[in-house]
């Protein structure tokens, strides 16, 4: 999936010469936590988040904070925010969020701001991709990391007339062993689990005896 499929394209922005007080008002009014800073051509110049706003309030003395809020947002913005392109994959965006501890990722084409992705957008997308929001069950099978294993399990599930919503493969401590997690469109996976075990597969979850 590409970033352009999940990014917000209607972005509330602010210009670098606007005041910190105006930035605070925009965040409050629109209930947002990030403000891209752009020029008249919508080119990205920086980014302001709650962290920058809180840092500004801690630097200024409480008695003069309201007056100092008239300072321009350019005085507190991130000047070189990490960005992504709309045709990047969401997995690449997830790596950026993880490695740089981001809460917001501006999306640019050239220098022009075209969208915004937040950590909430990314988490919602991954939850949707797992199929966990649909009535379903997850079955986890421990398998050898060999070619054709996944296709064999999928073939067995097809014979049970159960639809596969999602497949994830997890590593284990053994490089030759993987956990394959199938999310299937049934709330009662007992028949599927029995079929897999009958064919010799090591089903590690769910534990239907509980």
BELMO-V618220 format. One record per pair of residues at least 12 apart in sequence whose ideal C-beta (glycine too) atoms are under 8 Angstrom apart, sorted by sequence separation. I is the first residue (numbers start at 1). GAP is how many residues later the second one is. If there is no record, write none. Layout:
I:GAP + I:GAP
This chain:
14:12 + 23:12 + 35:12 + 56:12 + 84:12 + 93:12 + 104:12 + 105:12 + 141:12 + 168:12 + 169:12 + 34:13 + 35:13 + 56:13 + 104:13 + 105:13 + 154:13 + 167:13 + 168:13 + 12:14 + 34:14 + 35:14 + 82:14 + 104:14 + 167:14 + 34:15 + 56:15 + 103:15 + 104:15 + 167:15 + 168:15 + 193:15 + 33:16 + 34:16 + 103:16 + 166:16 + 167:16 + 33:17 + 102:17 + 150:17 + 166:17 + 189:17 + 12:18 + 82:18 + 164:18 + 165:18 + 190:18 + 56:19 + 150:19 + 164:19 + 165:19 + 189:19 + 12:20 + 56:20 + 82:20 + 164:20 + 165:20 + 14:21 + 16:21 + 55:21 + 84:21 + 86:21 + 163:21 + 164:21 + 13:22 + 14:22 + 15:22 + 83:22 + 84:22 + 85:22 + 97:22 + 162:22 + 163:22 + 12:23 + 13:23 + 14:23 + 15:23 + 16:23 + 27:23 + 53:23 + 82:23 + 83:23 + 84:23 + 85:23 + 86:23 + 162:23 + 13:24 + 14:24 + 15:24 + 52:24 + 83:24 + 84:24 + 85:24 + 93:24 + 162:24 + 11:25 + 13:25 + 15:25 + 23:25 + 48:25 + 52:25 + 81:25 + 83:25 + 97:25 + 157:25 + 179:25 + 27:26 + 52:26 + 46:27 + 153:27 + 157:27 + 162:27 + 46:28 + 48:28 + 86:28 + 94:28 + 13:29 + 16:29 + 24:29 + 45:29 + 48:29 + 49:29 + 86:29 + 93:29 + 136:29 + 153:29 + 162:29 + 16:30 + 23:30 + 47:30 + 48:30 + 142:30 + 145:30 + 150:30 + 162:30 + 46:31 + 47:31 + 134:31 + 145:31 + 149:31 + 160:31 + 45:32 + 46:32 + 90:32 + 94:32 + 144:32 + 145:32 + 160:32 + 20:33 + 46:33 + 84:33 + 144:33 + 145:33 + 14:34 + 45:34 + 46:34 + 47:34 + 131:34 + 143:34 + 144:34 + 46:35 + 90:35 + 131:35 + 142:35 + 143:35 + 157:35 + 160:35 + 20:36 + 37:36 + 90:36 + 130:36 + 142:36 + 143:36 + 159:36 + 37:37 + 44:37 + 129:37 + 142:37 + 143:37 + 35:38 + 130:38 + 141:38 + 157:38 + 44:39 + 140:39 + 141:39 + 156:39 + 37:40 + 140:40 + 141:40 + 156:40 + 140:41 + 141:41 + 139:42 + 140:42 + 138:43 + 139:43 + 153:43 + 156:43 + 138:44 + 139:44 + 21:45 + 24:45 + 138:45 + 139:45 + 156:45 + 137:46 + 138:46 + 136:47 + 137:47 + 20:48 + 21:48 + 136:48 + 153:48 + 20:49 + 21:49 + 136:49 + 137:49 + 19:50 + 20:50 + 23:50 + 135:50 + 136:50 + 137:50 + 139:50 + 19:51 + 20:51 + 22:51 + 132:51 + 134:51 + 136:51 + 137:51 + 19:52 + 20:52 + 131:52 + 135:52 + 137:52 + 19:53 + 20:53 + 130:53 + 139:53 + 18:54 + 19:54 + 49:54 + 139:54 + 17:55 + 18:55 + 20:55 + 49:55 + 141:55 + 16:56 + 17:56 + 20:56 + 16:57 + 17:57 + 47:57 + 139:57 + 15:58 + 16:58 + 143:58 + 14:59 + 47:59 + 143:59 + 141:60 + 142:60 + 16:61 + 141:61 + 44:62 + 141:62 + 142:62 + 140:63 + 141:63 + 44:64 + 139:64 + 140:64 + 140:65 + 139:66 + 140:66 + 44:67 + 138:67 + 139:67 + 43:68 + 44:68 + 138:68 + 34:69 + 43:69 + 44:69 + 137:69 + 33:70 + 34:70 + 36:70 + 42:70 + 43:70 + 33:71 + 41:71 + 42:71 + 38:75 + 36:77 + 7:79 + 36:80 + 3:81 + 3:82 + 4:82 + 34:82 + 3:83 + 4:83 + 2:84 + 3:84 + 6:84 + 34:84 + 2:85 + 3:85 + 5:85 + 33:85 + 2:86 + 3:86 + 2:87 + 3:87 + 1:88 + 2:88 + 1:89 + 3:89 + 3:90 + 7:100 + 13:100 + 11:102 + 4:103 + 3:104 + 11:104 + 9:105 + 11:105 + 9:106 + 7:107 + 8:107 + 7:108 + 8:108 + 7:109 + 8:109 + 7:110 + 8:110 + 4:111 + 6:111 + 3:112 + 8:113 + 3:114 + 7:114 + 6:115 + 6:116 + 6:119 + 1:124 + 1:128
